[in-house]
Amino acid sequence: MQRKKGEDAMDKRTLNHPPRTRFGLVLLPLAIAIAGGCGHPDSNRTPDADAGDAAVDRLDAREDAGEPAREDAGEEGTAEAVEEESRGEEPAEEAAAEEQVEEVAEQEAVNEVEPEPLDVVEEKEEGAEIVAEPDAADMAEEEGPFLTPGFVLVPAGSFTMGSPAGEPGRAPDETQHFVTLTVRFEMMAREVTQGEFQARVGRNPSSFPSCGASCPVEQVSWHEALDYANLFSAFAGKAQCFDCTGSTTAGVSCSLKTAYARPQDCPGFRLPTEAEWEHAARATTTTAFSSGPVTASGCSPDANLVLIGWYCNNCGVGYAGCYDLSGAGGSACSGPHPVGGKQANLWGLFDMSGNVFEWVWDWYRSDYELLPGTDPVNMVPGSISCLRGGGWIGHVHYCRSADRGYAASDVRSNHIGFRLVRSLP
């Protein structure tokens, strides 16, 4: 089994960040195959100077109700009365005959009057209207929008973004602040896989092809994630959100179309904003993980994190091309795992903690609490893009819902992937 370790594992790809990396390990830089640095804003988690300073930066099945059944009495024949009148009767019999004719005529008059619908019929008719299947508009109002296969609904709402002062592993750029999201959206339940990327783009850039088609794609830059979003929109018949130039092989550069003031305004597929991502990851929870608080540090087993995520403690694999993290407290053969292998959060989202870090839309700024409290998004362009969720190579605290990572937007790494969202009406 091939294990990558040390400088030989780097395949001559240069790392620019200092020995103590964003992941707090000396060994890990040797395992990270990237074109630039990625990090955190504190003293131990500073992005590479070459990467630039932190940028201020949603049948008609209605059943036709039939006319209520009615029991109409059949008309009784009057031939006998007519025949007697036509024959003429003896004077002694005329009175009786006339009396009989009158009785028949009276009966006919009764028969010609439609009976009023019975009360039980009215009740049945009303009942039919009550149980009739709703039309599409009714279902949309009651059950929400029709979602793209593989996506789940993330409702609009308010939450406290960031982490409390006493949360283990907290970084200085996680200042708590109240955020309101007014636009509901659908989000991929799982990270984009190698198989999905291959099908749309025609290639698989991942460092771990032996992991399989159901494993998360990595080695994709922020710009390439936006280009994939455009391809996904086109396939789904939705508007494309980004203007992209170049190619996925020679390099691609993407930006939001000028028709949209912010990414949430685009009806197509895109990356989530940083606030949307954290709102989705928390899924109404307020603890460090959606499964509970932090119970460990480093690569130690965390009782809550192991339920929902793959990180350096439990990322052992059995496929070729794995990395040796034994020196850092991990497995001697480590790597990402197939998506959806752990518990989902309350909104049905998998791998929001661990497996691979995920690109989000925002350019990084350390004081994100100064952004507007309603639908915040950092639209000031830069070169450093935000990362969320932690990954297979990271420590416990990098998998917290509030943790903020960043990397140069053109970086490709074996621990960075992404998932898509789409605004819903």
C-alpha positions in Angstrom: 0.0 0.0 0.0 1.5 3.4 -1.0 1.8 5.8 1.8 2.9 9.4 1.2 5.2 10.8 3.8 7.8 13.5 4.0 9.2 15.5 1.1 9.0 12.5 -1.3 5.2 12.7 -0.9 5.1 16.3 -2.1 5.7 15.5 -5.7 7.9 18.6 -6.0 5.0 20.9 -5.1 6.2 23.8 -3.0 4.6 25.0 0.3 5.0 28.6 1.2 3.5 28.5 4.7 5.7 28.2 7.8 6.5 24.9 9.6 3.7 25.5 12.1 0.7 25.4 9.8 -2.9 26.2 10.0 -3.5 22.7 11.3 -1.1 23.2 14.2 1.1 20.3 13.1 4.7 20.2 11.9 4.0 17.0 9.8 1.0 18.3 8.0 2.6 20.7 5.6 4.2 17.7 4.0 0.8 16.1 3.5 -0.8 19.1 1.9 -0.4 19.2 -1.8 -1.4 22.8 -2.7 -0.3 25.6 -4.8 -0.5 28.2 -2.1 -1.0 28.6 1.7 -4.2 28.4 3.7 -4.6 29.4 7.3 -6.2 31.2 10.2 -5.7 34.8 11.3 -4.2 34.2 14.7 -0.4 34.0 15.4 -0.2 30.3 14.7 -2.6 30.4 11.8 -1.4 33.2 9.5 -1.8 32.9 5.7 1.3 33.0 3.6 2.5 36.5 2.8 2.7 35.6 -0.9 -1.0 34.7 -0.9 -1.8 38.3 0.1 -3.1 39.9 3.3 -6.6 39.0 4.5 -8.9 40.6 1.9 -11.5 43.1 3.1 -12.4 41.1 1.3 -37.5 26.7 -4.6 -50.5 18.3 -10.6 -52.9 19.7 -10.7 -54.3 16.6 -9.0 -57.6 18.1 -8.0 -60.3 15.5 -8.2 -63.5 16.6 -10.0 -66.3 16.2 -7.5 -69.3 14.5 -9.3 -72.8 15.7 -8.9 -74.3 14.2 -5.8 -76.2 11.0 -6.3 -79.9 11.3 -6.2 -82.6 8.7 -5.9 -85.3 9.9 -8.4 -88.4 7.9 -8.2 -89.4 6.6 -11.6 -92.6 8.0 -13.2 -95.6 5.7 -12.7 -97.5 4.8 -15.9 -100.8 6.5 -16.5 -102.0 4.3 -19.4 -104.8 2.7 -17.4 -106.4 6.1 -16.6 -106.1 7.3 -20.2 -107.6 4.1 -21.5 -110.6 4.3 -19.2 -111.2 7.9 -20.2 -111.0 7.0 -23.9 -113.5 4.1 -23.6 -116.0 6.3 -21.7 -117.6 5.0 -18.6 -121.2 4.3 -17.6 -122.7 7.1 -15.6 -122.6 4.9 -12.5 -118.8 4.4 -13.0 -117.8 7.9 -14.1 -117.4 9.2 -10.6 -115.1 6.4 -9.6 -113.1 6.7 -12.9 -112.7 10.5 -12.5 -111.6 10.0 -8.9 -109.0 7.5 -10.1 -107.8 9.8 -12.8 -107.4 12.6 -10.2 -105.4 10.3 -8.0 -103.1 9.4 -10.9 -102.6 13.0 -11.9 -101.8 13.9 -8.3 -99.2 11.1 -8.2 -97.7 12.4 -11.5 -97.3 15.8 -10.1 -95.5 14.4 -7.1 -93.2 12.4 -9.4 -92.4 15.4 -11.5 -91.0 17.3 -8.5 -87.2 16.7 -7.9 -86.6 15.6 -4.4 -84.4 17.9 -2.3 -80.9 16.5 -1.8 -80.7 14.6 1.5 -78.7 16.0 4.3 -76.3 13.1 4.1 -75.7 13.8 0.4 -74.7 17.4 1.2 -72.3 16.2 3.9 -70.8 13.7 1.5 -70.3 16.5 -1.1 -68.6 18.7 1.4 -66.5 15.8 2.6 -65.3 15.2 -1.0 -64.1 18.7 -1.2 -62.2 18.4 2.0 -60.3 15.3 1.1 -59.6 16.2 -2.5 -55.9 16.3 -3.4 -54.4 19.8 -3.4 -53.1 21.3 -6.6 -49.5 22.2 -7.2 -49.9 25.7 -5.7 -51.4 24.3 -2.6 -48.6 21.8 -2.1 -45.9 24.5 -2.7 -47.5 26.6 -0.1 -47.8 23.9 2.5 -44.7 21.7 1.8 -42.3 24.2 0.4 -40.7 24.4 -3.0 -39.8 21.5 -5.2 -36.2 20.7 -4.5 -33.4 19.6 -6.8 -32.6 15.9 -6.3 -29.8 15.5 -3.7 -30.5 18.9 -2.1 -32.3 19.7 1.2 -34.2 22.8 2.2 -32.5 25.3 4.5 -35.1 27.8 5.9 -34.5 31.5 6.3 -34.1 32.6 9.9 -31.9 34.2 12.5 -29.0 32.8 14.5 -25.9 33.8 16.4 -22.9 33.5 14.2 -19.5 32.9 15.7 -18.4 31.3 18.9 -18.7 32.1 22.6 -15.5 33.2 24.4 -15.2 29.9 26.3 -15.5 27.5 23.4 -12.4 25.3 23.1 -10.3 26.0 20.0 -11.9 29.4 19.4 -10.0 31.9 17.2 -10.0 35.7 17.5 -11.9 36.1 14.2 -15.1 34.3 15.5 -16.7 37.3 17.3 -20.3 36.4 18.0 -23.0 38.5 16.3 -26.7 38.2 15.4 -27.5 37.4 11.8 -30.8 37.2 9.9 -31.1 35.4 6.6 -34.2 36.5 4.6 -33.7 34.1 1.7 -34.3 30.4 2.1 -32.2 28.1 -0.1 -31.6 24.5 -1.1 -28.2 23.0 -0.3 -26.4 19.8 -1.4 -26.9 17.2 1.3 -23.4 16.0 0.6 -20.2 17.4 -0.7 -19.6 17.3 -4.5 -18.1 13.9 -5.3 -15.4 12.8 -7.7 -18.0 11.0 -9.8 -20.2 14.1 -10.1 -17.3 16.3 -10.9 -16.0 13.9 -13.6 -19.5 13.7 -15.1 -19.8 17.5 -15.4 -16.3 18.6 -16.2 -14.8 15.5 -17.8 -11.9 15.0 -15.5 -11.1 14.1 -11.9 -8.4 16.3 -10.3 -8.5 14.5 -6.9 -5.4 13.3 -5.1 -7.3 10.3 -3.9 -8.9 8.6 -7.0 -8.6 5.2 -5.2 -11.1 6.5 -2.7 -13.7 6.1 -5.4 -16.4 8.1 -7.2 -18.5 8.6 -4.0 -15.6 10.4 -2.2 -15.5 14.2 -2.2 -13.7 15.8 -5.0 -10.7 17.9 -3.9 -7.8 19.7 -5.7 -10.4 22.2 -6.9 -9.8 26.0 -6.6 -12.5 28.5 -5.6 -12.7 29.7 -9.2 -13.1 26.1 -10.4 -15.9 25.5 -7.9 -17.8 28.5 -9.4 -17.2 27.2 -12.9 -18.7 23.9 -11.8 -21.7 25.7 -10.4 -22.3 27.3 -13.9 -22.1 23.8 -15.5 -24.6 22.5 -12.9 -26.9 25.4 -13.6 -26.8 24.8 -17.3 -27.6 21.1 -16.8 -30.5 22.0 -14.6 -31.9 24.7 -16.9 -31.1 27.5 -14.5 -29.5 30.9 -15.0 -25.7 30.9 -14.6 -24.4 33.1 -11.8 -20.8 33.7 -12.9 -18.7 35.0 -15.7 -15.8 32.6 -16.2 -12.8 32.8 -18.5 -10.0 30.3 -19.2 -10.3 26.6 -18.9 -10.3 24.1 -16.1 -7.0 22.6 -17.4 -5.1 25.8 -18.0 -6.8 27.8 -15.2 -10.1 29.5 -14.9 -11.1 32.8 -13.3 -14.7 33.6 -12.3 -16.7 36.5 -10.9 -20.3 37.2 -10.2 -22.3 38.4 -13.2 -22.9 42.1 -13.1 -26.7 41.5 -13.3 -26.6 40.4 -9.7 -25.7 42.7 -6.8 -25.0 39.7 -4.6 -24.9 35.9 -5.1 -28.2 35.4 -3.3 -29.9 37.3 -6.1 -29.0 34.7 -8.7 -31.6 32.0 -9.4 -28.9 29.5 -10.4 -26.5 27.4 -8.4 -23.6 28.9 -6.5 -21.4 28.6 -3.4 -23.1 29.4 -0.1 -22.2 32.7 1.6 -20.2 32.3 4.8 -23.4 33.1 6.9 -25.5 30.7 4.9 -23.0 27.9 5.5 -22.8 28.4 9.2 -26.6 28.7 9.5 -26.9 25.4 7.6 -24.2 23.7 9.6 -25.7 24.7 13.0 -29.3 23.7 11.9 -30.7 25.5 15.0 -28.0 24.2 17.4 -25.8 26.5 19.4 -23.0 24.1 20.4 -19.6 23.8 18.8 -20.8 20.9 16.6 -24.3 20.2 15.5 -24.0 17.0 17.6 -22.8 18.7 20.8 -19.9 20.6 22.5 -16.2 20.0 22.1 -15.0 17.2 24.4 -11.4 16.8 23.2 -8.5 18.5 21.4 -6.0 17.8 18.7 -6.4 14.4 17.1 -7.9 12.9 20.3 -11.3 11.1 20.0 -14.1 13.6 20.5 -17.3 11.9 21.6 -19.5 14.3 19.6 -17.4 14.9 16.5 -16.9 11.2 15.7 -20.6 11.0 15.3 -20.8 13.4 12.4 -17.3 13.9 10.9 -14.0 12.5 9.6 -11.0 14.2 11.0 -7.4 13.3 11.9 -8.4 10.9 14.7 -10.7 8.6 12.6 -9.6 9.3 9.0 -7.9 5.9 8.6 -8.4 4.4 5.2 -7.4 1.2 3.2 -6.9 2.6 -0.3 -3.7 3.4 -2.1 -2.3 6.9 -2.0 -3.1 7.5 1.6 -1.1 9.8 3.9 0.8 8.9 7.0 -0.5 11.0 10.0 0.8 8.6 12.7 3.3 11.2 13.8 0.6 13.6 14.5 -1.7 11.2 16.4 -3.6 10.0 13.3 -3.6 6.9 11.2 -0.6 5.7 9.3 -2.9 5.5 6.2 -5.2 8.5 6.2 -7.5 10.3 3.7 -11.0 11.4 2.9 -14.0 9.0 3.1 -17.1 8.5 0.9 -19.6 11.3 1.5 -22.6 10.8 3.8 -20.9 8.1 5.9 -21.6 9.9 9.2 -24.8 11.2 10.9 -26.6 14.1 9.2 -27.6 17.2 11.1 -31.2 18.2 11.9 -31.7 19.5 8.3 -30.3 16.4 6.6 -26.8 17.8 5.8 -23.8 15.4 5.9 -20.2 16.1 6.4 -20.6 19.7 7.6 -17.8 18.9 10.0 -14.8 17.1 8.6 -14.0 15.1 5.5 -12.9 18.1 3.4 -12.9 21.8 4.0 -15.5 23.6 1.8 -15.1 26.8 -0.2 -17.8 29.5 0.5 -18.5 32.6 -1.5 -17.1 35.3 0.8 -13.7 36.9 0.5 -12.1 36.7 3.9 -12.2 39.5 6.5 -11.3 39.1 10.1 -14.0 41.5 11.3 -17.0 39.9 9.6 -19.2 41.0 12.5 -19.1 44.5 11.0 -20.9 43.3 7.9 -24.7 44.1 7.8 -26.7 41.9 10.1 -29.2 41.0 7.5 -28.0 38.7 4.7 -24.4 39.5 5.2 -21.8 38.8 2.5 -18.4 40.3 1.9 -18.5 41.5 -1.7 -15.2 43.4 -1.6 -13.0 41.4 -3.9 -9.6 40.1 -2.9 -7.4 37.1 -3.3 -8.2 35.2 0.0 -11.4 33.2 0.0 -13.1 31.6 3.1 -13.1 27.9 3.9 -15.5 26.2 6.3 -16.1 22.8 8.0 -12.7 21.3 8.7 -11.3 18.2 7.0 -9.8 14.7 7.3 -6.4 16.2 8.0 -7.5 18.7 10.6 -7.7 18.8 14.4 -11.0 18.8 16.4 -11.4 22.5 16.7 -11.2 23.1 12.9 -14.4 21.1 12.5 -16.4 23.4 14.7 -19.4 25.2 13.1 -17.9 28.6 13.9 -14.4 27.8 12.7 -13.1 30.0 9.8 -10.4 29.0 7.4 -9.1 30.7 4.3 -6.8 30.2 1.4 -5.8 31.9 -1.8 -8.7 31.6 -4.3 -6.5 29.8 -6.8 -5.3 27.2 -4.3 -5.9 23.5 -5.0 -5.6 21.2 -2.1 -6.1 17.5 -1.2 -8.3 18.6 1.7 -10.5 21.3 0.1 -13.8 20.6 -1.7 -17.2 22.3 -1.9 -21.0 21.9 -2.1 -23.6 24.0 -4.0 -26.7 26.0 -2.9 -29.5 27.8 -4.8 -31.7 30.6 -3.6 -35.4 29.8 -3.4 -38.4 32.1 -3.7 
